[in-house]
Amino acid sequence: MGLRSWKPSGRAVRPPSLDIVRATMNKPAHLSQYINGAESQSISLPTTGSWSTTHATKKVTVTIPQGATLKLQLDAGDASANLDYIQVD
């Protein structure tokens, strides 16, 4: 299940980061990150203790080549989270 794809435009001055704002109940969540269709890292999201009332932000540094596509998705074995939003800095 793909969550969202993002393609940068122009040339980045510094490596971008993702702010993933989410809630998780009793166990950490995991998302798989893909660059141009190839898995590039597993993102672990610590538990917040609630599905809806307690959100937290995880900042993830990503290296995205110019013109590449970034995708976050739930793979087999990944654990889901209640994602509020993802911001690309």
C-alpha positions in Angstrom: 0.0 0.0 0.0 1.7 3.2 -1.1 1.3 6.2 1.1 2.6 9.1 -1.0 5.2 9.8 -3.7 7.1 13.0 -3.9 9.4 14.3 -6.6 11.8 17.2 -5.9 12.1 20.0 -8.4 15.4 21.9 -8.9 18.6 21.3 -7.1 18.7 20.9 -3.3 21.3 22.8 -1.3 21.1 20.4 1.6 19.7 17.0 2.1 16.0 17.3 2.6 14.3 15.9 5.7 10.9 14.5 6.3 8.9 15.5 9.4 6.5 12.6 10.0 3.7 13.5 12.4 1.9 10.5 13.7 0.3 8.5 16.6 0.9 4.9 17.5 -0.8 2.8 20.2 1.2 0.1 21.9 4.1 -0.7 19.6 6.5 1.2 17.3 5.5 1.7 13.7 7.7 1.0 10.7 7.5 2.4 7.1 9.7 1.5 4.1 11.2 4.3 2.1 11.9 3.9 -1.6 13.9 6.1 -4.0 13.1 5.4 -7.7 11.4 2.1 -6.7 14.4 0.7 -4.7 14.1 0.4 -0.9 16.5 2.8 0.6 15.8 2.7 4.4 13.4 1.5 7.0 11.9 4.2 9.2 11.1 3.3 12.8 8.4 5.5 14.5 8.4 5.2 18.4 5.1 4.6 20.1 3.1 7.6 21.3 0.7 5.6 23.5 -2.4 6.7 21.8 -4.0 6.5 18.4 -5.6 9.9 18.4 -4.7 12.2 21.4 -0.9 12.1 21.4 1.0 12.9 18.3 4.8 13.1 17.9 7.2 14.2 15.1 10.0 12.0 13.7 12.5 13.9 11.6 14.2 11.7 8.9 17.0 12.9 6.7 16.8 11.6 3.2 19.1 11.7 0.2 17.1 12.2 -3.0 18.9 12.6 -6.3 17.7 15.4 -8.5 14.7 14.1 -10.5 14.2 11.0 -8.3 10.9 9.9 -6.7 10.5 9.3 -3.0 7.8 6.9 -1.7 6.9 5.8 1.8 4.9 2.5 2.0 3.8 -0.2 4.3 5.5 -3.5 3.3 4.9 -6.9 4.7 6.1 -6.9 8.3 5.8 -3.1 8.7 3.6 -1.8 11.4 1.2 1.0 10.7 0.7 4.4 12.4 -2.0 7.0 12.4 -0.2 9.5 10.1 -1.4 13.1 10.6 0.9 14.6 7.9 4.3 14.4 6.3 6.2 17.6 5.6 9.2 17.8 3.3 11.8 20.4 4.5 
